[in-house]
Amino acid sequence: MKKIIRIVALVFAAVMLFAVPVSAAKPYQTYTYSIDGFPLNSPDAYTPIMTVDSNYMGLKKAFDDPRDLFVDKNMNVYLVDAKNNMVHVLDRYYKLKFSLGEKQFINDQGVKDELTSPSGVFVTDDTIYVCDTDANRIVTFDLEGNFIKIIPQPESNLFSEGAVYKPVAIAVDQYNRLYVVSSTTYQGIIVMTDEGEFTGFIGAQKVYANALDIIWRRFQTKEQRELTASYVPTEFNNITINEDGFIYVTTSSIDASKQQAAIKSKSGDYAPVKMLNAAGSEIMRRNGFFAPGGEVQVSSSSTSEIRGASKIIDVAVGPEKTWSIIDEKRQKIFTYDFDGNLLFAFGDKGQQLGNLSSIEAVVYQGDTMLVLDKTADNFTVFKRTEYGDTIIQALAHQNNRQYELAVDDWTEILKRNSNFDTAYIGIGQSLYRSAEYKEALSYFKSAYDTTNYSDAYKELRKEWITKYILLIPVAVIVLVVAFVFFFKYAAKVNLKAATKGGKRTFKEELLYGFHLMFHPFDGFWDLKHEKRGSLRAAIVYLIIVIVTFFYQAIGVGYVMNPRGSYTTIFSQAISVLVPLFLWVVANWCLTTLFDGEGSFKDIFIATSYSLIPLPLMIIPTTIASNFIVSSEKTILNLLVNIGFIWCGLLIFFGMMVTHDYSMTKNLVISLCTIVGMVVIMFIGILFSTLLGKIVSFVTNIITEITYRL
């Protein structure tokens, strides 16, 4: 009996021992990003099934320092083995067919030759192009491994003096144009014919230099300027081309802060990955929450404390216009659709199947993905999952205009991953292309996609305009006439108030603001000396401005506020009152010392009256924001900016007239007032901090006394 108990206990212990590794066997977490930049877990799109090393391939000598992978149309795999100066050609099952460079070949001159530390390979329908890096050339072979010719270093006056040609990656289009990345060439991608004739550079990276650098450069010698690398475009590190002839290029030499700023602003200037047309123009779509460029949350990763921008070193074109980049720093693969939406990201460093030590290259082989590990000297085969198949199928139906089927696919994806915003966009696009615009809007809203939302809303707006084509001009005319009559009425009241004596009515004090905003010099003079305005009217205008900003916060249209950000009237009151009173107090303190003629009350009234343009510009633009599309936002923003500029000019001239200053003196005092506002805020923060410490000190003493008693 005791023996049986011991056996049962041993089995139980074994189960408990192995239960933890089984539950933790997943090598990585697949995820996407929310609009706020937080990772959202998603089902795995690819899962590792095997690793392929030298033994599995059947190599006589283990490969070392692998640098590139390529898959041709027949699913053969090409592996660049730099240390052994070879390119291994494998069949679709990763078994060796032959190796380029294993034996010496007879070159164009009839001399025995060999590869020297090759770095890149590209295969067309009939030719294998090898970047023979240390030999500064490109060597071509046929698909059987027979030598064809050598494409030597291109010659042109556009190359800088003493430039070294180091081809590390190559892509060839359907017209046999060669696009070569040279690791020591900063002018962009080298374009040449298959005969080696240089035709130009394309895609040069944008460079940055601040004003101090430019001034300092004028005092440098010619030799110093040539050594200043920050003034030349950064080099690319890899390249590929899709079936439409669009070129994807990557770089890892961009300043990290500029790279992350480009990802968040969706700018292509300092992007680590770009898509170019044959002319070199940057045409990548960046419609996702963040531009393609790797990790968004760079302070740390999900599994380690790796910090800093992603180091993008390779790009691969996948099925249905998808494409992937790899992050050498985090061992991750990021996959996007043609519009730049992140479909999924996965990968991590480790020892399990699916983890990598030093990611070097990525390539697609049908429904599998091959990822090269430079340190482990192998590549991992990732098989697309059912979830990944559904994504590709949805994109295929969408690309083939089978929109009803695409909706079904995206809906199925949402059942498994309700946080997948690309699925909402996919359903919306399918509905839009089926002319179901109203239904499409709700899906675009769910994904915060203002671009596609605008396209759908534009069609609905056309229908509405067509329906009410006669009513719209009538409404516009009525509004314009009402606006004109109001200002005529205000001018009439102001003229009557200017000629009559005695105390002004509250209505006259309010309407005087509409005279002042168009006639600031005599307006502010009469405001102070003729008492045309009042404190109560100034307070009313201040309240109107607060309500205006509150209405802007809650009433602005979806296109200008896709996240539905909300605020309270209290916070809006603070945002208006605090800077206003800081301005009034600082200006009063300074002008009291520098012969200013305005009192504290005069400054407050003049400043409050100067705010009138804000409601006049913000309220109409807020209403209009509910009827615009994305391309029209700049018009509304321009009108709001005009309102702020108008308001600023009124405050400036109001202070000049109120204190009877010259233009120059008023400018100096205004700048000093801004500095004074900063000083007052600093003193206020210092005082509140000190007061908090005193309160905390007294509280601790009372608590201590209470405990002792």
SERO-78288 format. One line per field, with one value per residue (C-alpha): residue number from 1; x, y, z. Coordinates in Angstrom, 2 decimals. Layout:
# residues N
num = c(NUM;...)
u = c(X;...)
v = c(Y;...)
w = c(Z;...)
END
This chain:
# residues 709
num = c(1;2;3;4;5;6;7;8;9;10;11;12;13;14;15;16;17;18;19;20;21;22;23;24;25;26;27;28;29;30;31;32;33;34;35;36;37;38;39;40;41;42;43;44;45;46;47;48;49;50;51;52;53;54;55;56;57;58;59;60;61;62;63;64;65;66;67;68;69;70;71;72;73;74;75;76;77;78;79;80;81;82;83;84;85;86;87;88;89;90;91;92;93;94;95;96;97;98;99;100;101;102;103;104;105;106;107;108;109;110;111;112;113;114;115;116;117;118;119;120;121;122;123;124;125;126;127;128;129;130;131;132;133;134;135;136;137;138;139;140;141;142;143;144;145;146;147;148;149;150;151;152;153;154;155;156;157;158;159;160;161;162;163;164;165;166;167;168;169;170;171;172;173;174;175;176;177;178;179;180;181;182;183;184;185;186;187;188;189;190;191;192;193;194;195;196;197;198;199;200;201;202;203;204;205;206;207;208;209;210;211;212;213;214;215;216;217;218;219;220;221;222;223;224;225;226;227;228;229;230;231;232;233;234;235;236;237;238;239;240;241;242;243;244;245;246;247;248;249;250;251;252;253;254;255;256;257;258;259;260;261;262;263;264;265;266;267;268;269;270;271;272;273;274;275;276;277;278;279;280;281;282;283;284;285;286;287;288;289;290;291;292;293;294;295;296;297;298;299;300;301;302;303;304;305;306;307;308;309;310;311;312;313;314;315;316;317;318;319;320;321;322;323;324;325;326;327;328;329;330;331;332;333;334;335;336;337;338;339;340;341;342;343;344;345;346;347;348;349;350;351;352;353;354;355;356;357;358;359;360;361;362;363;364;365;366;367;368;369;370;371;372;373;374;375;376;377;378;379;380;381;382;383;384;385;386;387;388;389;390;391;392;393;394;395;396;397;398;399;400;401;402;403;404;405;406;407;408;409;410;411;412;413;414;415;416;417;418;419;420;421;422;423;424;425;426;427;428;429;430;431;432;433;434;435;436;437;438;439;440;441;442;443;444;445;446;447;448;449;450;451;452;453;454;455;456;457;458;459;460;461;462;463;464;465;466;467;468;469;470;471;472;473;474;475;476;477;478;479;480;481;482;483;484;485;486;487;488;489;490;491;492;493;494;495;496;497;498;499;500;501;502;503;504;505;506;507;508;509;510;511;512;513;514;515;516;517;518;519;520;521;522;523;524;525;526;527;528;529;530;531;532;533;534;535;536;537;538;539;540;541;542;543;544;545;546;547;548;549;550;551;552;553;554;555;556;557;558;559;560;561;562;563;564;565;566;567;568;569;570;571;572;573;574;575;576;577;578;579;580;581;582;583;584;585;586;587;588;589;590;591;592;593;594;595;596;597;598;599;600;601;602;603;604;605;606;607;608;609;610;611;612;613;614;615;616;617;618;619;620;621;622;623;624;625;626;627;628;629;630;631;632;633;634;635;636;637;638;639;640;641;642;643;644;645;646;647;648;649;650;651;652;653;654;655;656;657;658;659;660;661;662;663;664;665;666;667;668;669;670;671;672;673;674;675;676;677;678;679;680;681;682;683;684;685;686;687;688;689;690;691;692;693;694;695;696;697;698;699;700;701;702;703;704;705;706;707;708;709)
u = c(0.00;2.82;4.49;1.32;1.07;4.69;4.09;0.98;2.86;5.74;3.36;1.58;4.91;5.94;2.65;3.07;6.67;5.92;2.61;4.28;6.53;3.59;1.46;4.37;5.49;4.28;7.45;5.91;2.72;1.17;-0.30;-1.38;-1.56;-4.50;-4.96;-3.37;-0.23;-0.90;-0.35;-3.49;-3.03;-4.35;-4.43;-1.25;-1.09;2.03;3.30;6.79;6.97;10.68;14.21;16.46;20.21;23.18;22.62;19.00;19.98;22.64;25.59;29.09;30.36;28.19;27.21;28.41;27.59;24.31;23.17;20.17;17.33;15.36;12.53;11.94;8.68;9.31;9.62;13.35;15.23;18.52;20.72;23.72;26.66;29.15;31.82;32.14;31.71;28.73;25.04;23.23;20.27;17.67;14.53;11.11;11.73;15.02;17.30;20.47;20.33;23.70;25.89;27.09;30.75;31.44;33.70;35.59;33.97;35.56;34.74;34.36;38.13;38.61;40.17;39.20;37.15;35.11;32.68;34.09;31.89;28.54;25.68;22.56;20.78;17.86;16.38;14.33;12.71;16.08;18.90;20.44;21.98;24.54;25.92;29.61;30.26;33.98;34.73;32.71;30.55;27.42;27.83;25.04;24.28;21.54;19.03;21.26;24.17;26.17;28.10;26.66;28.53;29.89;28.23;31.10;31.10;29.09;30.92;29.56;30.61;27.74;29.76;31.85;35.61;37.13;33.71;33.78;31.15;29.90;26.70;24.81;21.29;19.68;16.25;15.45;12.24;10.39;12.44;15.74;16.59;18.86;18.28;21.37;21.95;25.59;26.56;28.93;26.76;24.76;23.16;20.37;19.69;21.92;19.92;21.59;20.91;21.69;24.81;26.07;25.30;24.59;21.30;21.04;20.25;16.74;15.18;17.89;17.06;16.18;18.87;18.59;20.83;19.92;20.81;23.86;25.24;24.81;26.60;29.44;29.80;30.74;33.87;34.93;37.59;36.72;38.16;36.09;32.91;33.54;33.92;30.67;28.35;25.24;25.08;24.80;21.79;21.82;22.39;19.87;20.52;18.05;15.64;12.93;10.38;6.78;4.99;3.80;7.34;7.13;10.36;10.56;13.76;14.86;17.42;18.61;20.78;18.08;18.15;15.90;13.87;13.19;12.25;9.66;8.34;7.90;6.01;3.61;3.15;2.91;5.62;7.90;10.84;12.61;10.77;12.86;10.97;9.77;8.00;9.23;8.08;10.54;11.21;12.19;9.11;7.96;4.42;3.86;0.36;0.35;-3.33;-2.90;-2.86;0.92;3.15;4.97;8.28;8.35;7.70;5.54;6.02;9.80;10.31;10.21;9.01;6.47;9.03;12.20;13.60;14.81;14.49;14.78;13.52;13.34;16.35;14.81;17.15;15.04;11.70;9.78;6.73;3.96;0.66;-2.15;0.10;1.07;4.65;6.83;9.82;12.08;13.42;16.95;16.82;13.75;13.76;10.28;8.41;5.86;3.40;1.30;-1.27;-0.87;-2.57;-0.05;-2.33;-0.53;-1.97;0.11;3.48;5.23;8.60;10.92;14.39;14.87;15.71;12.31;11.19;10.05;12.46;15.54;18.99;19.88;17.32;18.90;16.42;12.80;11.16;7.82;7.45;3.78;1.84;5.02;7.51;11.24;13.21;16.99;18.93;22.48;23.84;22.18;23.11;19.64;16.29;12.91;9.90;6.67;3.39;0.40;-2.44;-6.14;-6.48;-3.73;-5.37;-8.62;-6.83;-5.21;-8.50;-10.27;-7.61;-7.86;-11.63;-11.24;-8.56;-10.73;-13.77;-15.72;-16.95;-19.71;-17.26;-14.75;-17.35;-17.92;-14.17;-13.64;-16.65;-15.16;-11.90;-13.72;-15.25;-11.72;-10.19;-12.65;-9.74;-8.60;-9.25;-8.14;-11.13;-13.51;-11.81;-12.05;-15.79;-16.26;-14.33;-16.34;-19.62;-18.38;-17.53;-20.99;-22.45;-23.67;-22.19;-24.24;-23.46;-19.77;-19.55;-20.16;-17.34;-14.89;-15.85;-15.10;-11.57;-11.07;-10.43;-11.12;-9.75;-12.15;-14.90;-14.49;-14.74;-18.01;-19.41;-18.57;-20.84;-23.65;-23.18;-23.46;-26.77;-28.00;-26.92;-28.64;-31.83;-31.86;-30.17;-32.70;-32.85;-29.10;-28.62;-31.73;-30.34;-26.97;-28.60;-30.73;-27.67;-25.66;-28.55;-29.09;-25.38;-25.31;-28.45;-27.05;-23.85;-25.83;-28.01;-24.93;-23.37;-26.59;-26.73;-23.04;-23.48;-26.44;-24.57;-21.57;-23.66;-25.88;-24.72;-25.30;-24.89;-24.85;-27.28;-26.09;-27.10;-24.97;-22.02;-22.30;-22.76;-19.82;-17.54;-18.51;-17.31;-14.10;-13.07;-13.01;-11.77;-9.25;-7.45;-10.40;-12.38;-10.04;-9.67;-13.42;-13.63;-11.41;-12.01;-15.64;-16.73;-18.34;-17.84;-18.17;-16.95;-20.25;-20.11;-16.48;-17.52;-20.33;-17.90;-15.55;-18.37;-19.28;-15.69;-15.65;-18.94;-17.56;-14.53;-16.75;-19.05;-16.02;-14.84;-18.17;-19.69;-16.86;-17.48;-16.09;-13.47;-11.81;-12.32;-12.28;-11.46;-14.49;-12.40;-14.57;-14.02;-15.91;-16.92;-14.87;-11.65;-12.46;-13.06;-9.66;-7.96;-9.39;-9.36;-5.86;-3.93;-6.21;-5.64;-1.92;-1.77;-3.77;-1.78;1.64;0.78;-0.58;2.53;4.86;2.90;2.57;6.37;6.75;4.31;1.30;-1.97;-4.32;-5.66;-6.16;-9.82;-8.97;-6.58;-9.14;-11.94;-9.74;-8.44;-11.92;-13.33;-10.41;-11.67;-14.78;-13.33;-12.94;-16.67;-17.32;-14.81;-15.00;-18.77;-19.40;-16.36;-17.48;-20.91;-19.31;-16.98;-19.97;-20.37;-16.80;-14.35;-10.68;-9.38;-11.42;-10.05;-7.30;-9.90;-11.57;-8.23;-7.23;-10.39;-9.82;-6.19;-7.37;-9.62;-6.68;-4.42;-7.18;-7.64;-3.89;-3.69;-6.63;-4.96;-1.70;-3.30;-5.65;-2.71;-0.96;-3.98;-4.92;-1.42;-0.72;2.49;4.38;4.47;8.04;7.50;4.27;6.06;8.76;6.22;4.13;7.15;8.06;4.45;4.77;7.97;6.14;3.38;5.99;7.53;4.13;3.36;6.73;6.15;2.64;3.90;6.71;4.33;1.80;4.57;5.91;2.42;1.84;5.05;4.07;0.65;2.25;4.75;2.04;-0.12;2.77;3.44;-0.22;-0.31;2.87;1.51;-1.75;0.08;2.22;-0.79)
v = c(0.00;2.38;1.58;2.50;5.77;6.60;5.93;8.12;10.89;10.63;10.86;13.85;15.61;14.99;16.43;19.49;19.87;19.79;21.69;25.08;24.79;23.56;26.57;28.94;27.33;30.20;31.92;35.32;37.38;38.65;42.16;45.34;48.93;51.04;54.66;55.67;53.66;50.78;47.16;45.07;41.31;39.37;35.75;34.45;35.00;32.84;29.98;28.38;24.84;24.12;25.50;24.75;24.51;23.28;19.65;19.73;21.33;18.74;21.13;19.64;22.68;24.59;28.03;31.04;34.75;34.41;37.76;37.29;35.03;35.00;32.83;32.58;31.89;28.11;28.34;27.64;29.29;31.19;31.64;33.99;32.48;35.35;33.58;30.71;33.01;31.08;31.31;28.07;27.20;25.03;23.39;24.18;21.61;23.31;20.62;21.67;21.73;23.42;26.23;29.23;29.86;26.35;25.97;28.67;29.99;31.38;35.07;37.37;37.62;33.87;33.92;31.73;33.77;33.37;35.25;37.42;37.92;38.24;40.05;40.05;38.00;38.57;36.13;36.89;34.45;33.52;35.18;35.07;38.39;38.20;41.26;40.35;42.96;42.83;42.45;45.64;44.12;42.15;38.64;36.96;33.28;31.38;29.28;26.21;28.00;28.70;31.97;34.63;37.89;40.42;43.84;46.06;49.17;51.94;55.07;58.60;62.10;62.01;59.70;61.64;61.59;58.45;56.79;53.05;50.83;48.14;46.51;44.80;44.43;44.46;44.44;44.07;45.22;43.78;45.97;44.57;47.84;47.24;49.04;48.60;49.49;50.27;50.39;53.30;55.34;58.18;59.73;57.15;53.97;53.35;52.73;51.13;48.87;45.16;46.07;48.23;51.61;54.11;56.03;57.93;57.97;57.80;58.09;60.07;60.49;63.90;65.37;67.75;70.57;73.23;76.91;76.61;73.74;75.75;78.78;76.62;74.90;78.25;78.35;74.77;73.80;71.75;68.63;69.17;69.64;66.42;64.56;65.92;62.98;64.72;66.85;63.97;61.70;58.48;55.22;52.43;48.88;46.71;46.70;44.66;45.19;44.08;42.79;46.31;47.66;49.61;49.59;49.11;50.30;50.31;52.19;52.01;55.14;57.73;59.69;57.81;60.85;61.88;58.30;58.08;61.54;60.42;57.30;59.32;62.17;59.74;61.65;60.01;62.38;60.37;57.06;53.87;52.19;53.80;52.80;54.44;54.41;53.97;57.72;57.67;59.50;58.42;57.01;54.89;55.00;55.65;55.35;53.46;55.01;55.16;55.10;51.82;51.84;49.14;49.56;52.46;52.03;52.29;52.96;49.19;46.06;43.56;41.01;42.93;46.35;47.04;50.75;53.05;53.16;50.00;49.13;48.14;46.06;44.18;44.24;41.50;41.59;39.15;37.99;40.40;43.48;42.88;43.49;42.95;44.59;43.23;44.94;43.76;45.28;43.37;40.33;41.25;41.11;43.83;43.17;45.84;46.00;48.20;51.12;51.03;49.48;47.21;43.72;42.04;42.10;39.16;37.79;37.85;36.93;33.54;29.90;28.37;27.43;30.72;32.86;34.40;35.46;37.94;38.45;39.18;38.68;37.81;36.41;34.87;31.39;31.02;30.75;30.44;33.02;32.33;34.33;34.17;34.10;35.33;34.17;30.74;30.09;28.86;30.11;29.50;28.46;30.14;28.68;30.97;30.12;29.94;33.46;34.66;32.84;34.68;38.04;37.25;35.94;39.15;41.25;39.04;39.45;43.17;43.48;41.44;43.64;40.79;43.09;40.93;38.08;40.53;41.69;38.08;37.55;40.72;39.85;36.44;38.11;40.42;37.39;36.29;39.72;42.52;44.99;44.61;48.06;47.04;44.68;47.56;49.55;46.56;46.19;49.93;49.97;47.04;48.75;52.01;50.32;48.77;52.31;51.64;54.88;55.38;51.88;52.36;55.47;53.55;51.09;53.85;55.58;52.41;52.43;56.23;56.31;59.92;59.50;56.76;58.31;61.52;59.65;57.99;61.17;63.11;60.79;61.19;64.95;64.92;63.09;65.57;68.58;67.12;66.64;70.15;71.98;74.83;75.19;75.61;78.96;80.32;79.41;80.96;84.19;84.39;83.96;86.57;89.06;88.46;88.95;92.21;93.56;92.77;94.71;97.60;97.62;97.54;100.43;102.43;101.87;102.76;105.97;107.01;106.22;108.28;111.45;111.23;112.16;110.53;106.96;104.19;101.32;97.74;97.00;99.89;98.70;95.23;96.34;98.72;95.71;95.32;98.86;98.36;95.20;97.07;100.44;99.57;102.92;105.24;102.31;101.68;105.43;105.85;102.64;104.23;107.95;108.09;105.08;103.42;100.01;98.67;96.02;94.14;93.98;92.80;90.01;88.99;88.74;86.71;84.30;84.07;83.15;80.42;79.00;79.21;77.08;74.62;74.35;73.85;71.01;69.15;70.23;69.81;67.25;63.73;64.55;67.06;65.01;61.30;60.15;61.92;63.84;65.55;68.37;70.23;73.86;74.21;73.18;75.56;78.37;77.71;77.63;81.07;82.84;81.83;83.25;86.31;87.23;86.46;88.88;91.57;91.30;91.18;94.06;96.18;95.55;96.58;99.56;100.96;101.18;102.46;105.38;103.40;105.36;102.38;101.07;97.40;97.78;99.46;96.64;93.96;95.64;96.27;92.69;91.19;93.29;92.13;88.55;89.25;87.84;84.40;83.56;85.07;82.70;79.62;79.13;79.09;76.86;74.45;74.18;73.76;71.04;68.69;68.95;68.82;66.16;65.79;67.85;70.84;70.92;73.33;75.94;75.83;75.82;78.88;80.72;79.87;81.01;84.29;84.74;84.24;86.58;89.19;88.83;89.17;92.34;93.87;93.13;94.66;97.85;97.97;98.09;100.71;103.05;102.35;103.20;105.86;104.10;104.31;101.24;100.36;100.85;98.85;96.01;95.90;96.03;93.30;90.97;91.78;91.06;87.55;87.06;88.41;85.84;83.09;84.56;84.79;81.17;80.09;81.96;80.51;76.95;77.54;78.96;76.15;73.54;75.21;75.48;71.80;70.87;73.02;71.40;67.96;68.82;70.06;67.01;64.65;66.40;66.17;62.49;61.77;63.55;61.65;58.31;59.19;60.29)
w = c(0.00;0.88;-2.42;-4.33;-2.39;-3.23;-6.92;-6.94;-5.13;-7.60;-10.57;-8.98;-8.38;-11.98;-13.25;-11.07;-12.15;-15.88;-15.71;-15.40;-18.47;-20.56;-19.61;-20.23;-23.50;-25.69;-27.00;-27.67;-27.53;-30.75;-30.50;-32.27;-31.01;-29.82;-30.85;-27.52;-28.27;-25.89;-27.02;-27.49;-27.39;-30.37;-31.53;-33.14;-36.89;-37.25;-35.14;-35.27;-36.56;-37.01;-37.24;-40.20;-39.64;-41.64;-40.72;-41.83;-45.14;-45.78;-45.97;-45.86;-43.98;-41.50;-42.74;-40.75;-40.70;-42.67;-44.10;-46.35;-47.42;-50.65;-52.03;-55.78;-57.60;-57.39;-53.58;-53.66;-50.80;-51.22;-48.14;-48.20;-46.27;-45.94;-43.90;-46.37;-49.42;-50.75;-51.54;-50.75;-52.97;-51.18;-52.47;-51.02;-48.28;-47.28;-48.66;-50.48;-54.29;-54.90;-53.60;-55.56;-54.82;-53.60;-56.59;-58.42;-61.59;-64.76;-65.01;-68.03;-68.41;-68.47;-65.00;-62.05;-59.61;-56.43;-54.21;-51.42;-48.36;-50.19;-48.39;-50.56;-53.20;-55.56;-58.07;-61.19;-63.62;-65.11;-63.16;-59.69;-58.64;-55.82;-54.01;-53.81;-51.14;-50.45;-54.17;-54.85;-57.57;-58.44;-59.84;-61.84;-62.37;-64.13;-62.17;-62.51;-60.87;-64.04;-64.14;-66.51;-65.97;-63.52;-63.12;-61.95;-59.83;-61.56;-62.63;-62.38;-61.35;-58.85;-56.60;-54.10;-54.51;-52.99;-52.59;-51.91;-53.51;-51.09;-52.44;-49.59;-51.01;-54.44;-56.06;-59.76;-61.44;-64.43;-66.79;-65.44;-63.71;-60.74;-57.43;-55.29;-51.64;-50.92;-47.24;-47.84;-50.20;-48.63;-51.72;-51.88;-53.80;-56.80;-59.98;-63.00;-65.95;-65.98;-67.96;-65.09;-66.63;-63.85;-64.27;-60.98;-57.28;-55.84;-52.38;-50.59;-46.92;-45.52;-43.27;-40.34;-39.22;-36.67;-36.99;-34.71;-36.81;-40.00;-38.52;-37.16;-40.54;-42.10;-39.93;-40.67;-43.17;-46.25;-44.63;-41.46;-43.47;-45.38;-42.08;-40.68;-41.31;-39.96;-43.11;-45.56;-45.98;-43.99;-45.84;-46.41;-45.24;-47.18;-50.09;-51.78;-54.53;-54.97;-58.06;-58.96;-59.06;-55.81;-53.82;-50.05;-48.36;-44.73;-42.68;-39.09;-38.99;-38.27;-35.01;-32.55;-31.47;-35.07;-35.97;-33.18;-34.02;-37.65;-36.52;-34.37;-36.87;-39.83;-41.66;-44.21;-43.69;-41.01;-41.41;-40.96;-43.81;-47.04;-50.21;-53.39;-56.97;-59.83;-59.87;-56.19;-54.86;-51.41;-51.78;-48.69;-47.22;-43.50;-42.59;-39.33;-35.88;-36.22;-39.27;-40.01;-38.21;-35.56;-31.86;-30.69;-26.95;-26.91;-23.20;-22.64;-24.37;-23.11;-21.98;-21.21;-20.46;-24.00;-24.63;-27.58;-31.14;-33.22;-35.37;-38.71;-40.83;-43.40;-45.21;-46.99;-49.26;-48.35;-49.87;-50.78;-50.61;-47.00;-45.97;-42.91;-41.26;-38.53;-35.42;-34.66;-31.19;-29.98;-32.32;-33.53;-36.84;-37.66;-40.49;-42.23;-45.00;-48.08;-46.30;-43.46;-40.83;-38.37;-38.79;-36.10;-34.38;-32.75;-31.71;-28.73;-27.61;-25.96;-26.39;-27.18;-30.66;-32.20;-30.19;-31.79;-30.68;-33.42;-36.16;-39.53;-42.39;-43.14;-46.28;-47.24;-48.70;-49.57;-46.31;-44.26;-43.07;-42.81;-40.25;-40.23;-36.93;-37.40;-34.06;-33.99;-37.66;-38.58;-39.75;-38.16;-40.21;-39.07;-40.32;-40.81;-38.44;-39.17;-37.77;-40.12;-43.03;-42.34;-42.40;-45.76;-47.11;-46.06;-47.80;-50.90;-51.10;-50.59;-53.28;-55.67;-54.92;-53.34;-50.62;-49.17;-48.63;-47.14;-44.60;-43.55;-43.12;-41.07;-38.91;-38.24;-37.25;-34.81;-33.12;-32.21;-31.68;-30.88;-30.46;-34.07;-35.54;-39.04;-39.14;-38.43;-41.18;-43.54;-42.93;-43.35;-46.63;-47.97;-47.03;-48.55;-51.84;-51.79;-51.49;-47.93;-46.66;-43.52;-42.24;-43.08;-40.89;-37.67;-38.41;-39.29;-36.04;-34.11;-35.54;-35.21;-38.96;-39.95;-43.48;-44.58;-42.47;-44.46;-47.77;-46.71;-45.18;-48.34;-50.33;-47.78;-47.88;-51.67;-51.37;-48.76;-50.87;-53.93;-51.92;-50.46;-53.34;-53.26;-49.49;-48.94;-50.78;-49.10;-45.67;-46.51;-47.71;-44.56;-42.33;-44.23;-44.15;-40.42;-39.80;-41.78;-40.08;-36.64;-37.29;-38.77;-35.68;-33.40;-35.37;-35.03;-31.27;-30.89;-32.91;-30.79;-27.56;-28.70;-29.17;-26.13;-22.68;-19.37;-18.28;-20.89;-20.76;-20.33;-23.94;-25.18;-23.11;-24.60;-28.20;-27.91;-28.18;-31.85;-32.52;-30.57;-32.43;-35.78;-34.44;-31.72;-31.35;-30.80;-29.38;-26.44;-25.89;-25.53;-23.48;-20.83;-21.06;-22.21;-20.12;-23.14;-21.56;-18.03;-15.64;-15.82;-19.63;-19.44;-17.06;-19.43;-22.33;-20.16;-19.32;-23.02;-23.87;-21.21;-22.50;-26.05;-25.22;-23.36;-26.37;-28.63;-26.40;-26.40;-29.71;-32.20;-34.95;-35.14;-37.78;-35.46;-32.29;-33.23;-29.70;-28.27;-25.74;-23.15;-20.67;-17.94;-17.83;-14.65;-16.43;-19.29;-16.80;-15.23;-18.66;-19.47;-16.10;-14.97;-17.97;-18.09;-14.45;-14.74;-17.66;-15.86;-12.61;-14.32;-16.65;-13.79;-11.68;-14.50;-15.81;-12.28;-12.21;-15.80;-16.01;-17.17;-17.01;-16.74;-13.47;-12.62;-13.55;-16.88;-17.80;-16.94;-18.91;-21.97;-21.94;-21.56;-24.41;-26.58;-26.34;-28.44;-31.74;-30.15;-29.83;-33.26;-34.88;-32.64;-32.44;-36.23;-36.87;-34.14;-35.76;-39.19;-37.87;-37.75;-41.54;-42.83;-44.02;-43.13;-46.04;-44.84;-41.30;-42.30;-43.29;-39.88;-38.09;-40.12;-39.07;-35.40;-35.67;-37.21;-34.17;-31.79;-33.79;-33.89;-30.14;-29.53;-31.62;-29.74;-26.39;-27.63;-28.94;-25.97;-23.57;-25.71;-25.68;-22.06;-20.76;-23.42;-24.52;-27.78;-30.00;-28.98;-25.26;-25.36;-27.16;-24.48;-21.66;-23.29;-23.52;-19.92;-18.93;-20.37;-18.36;-15.31;-15.81;-15.69;-12.51;-10.81;-11.74;-10.34;-7.08;-6.85;-7.37;-4.88;-2.29;-2.72;-2.43;0.72;2.17;1.46;3.25;6.26;6.42;6.13;8.87;11.25;10.46;11.22;14.54;15.55;14.53;16.52;19.61;19.28;19.17;22.20;24.24)
END
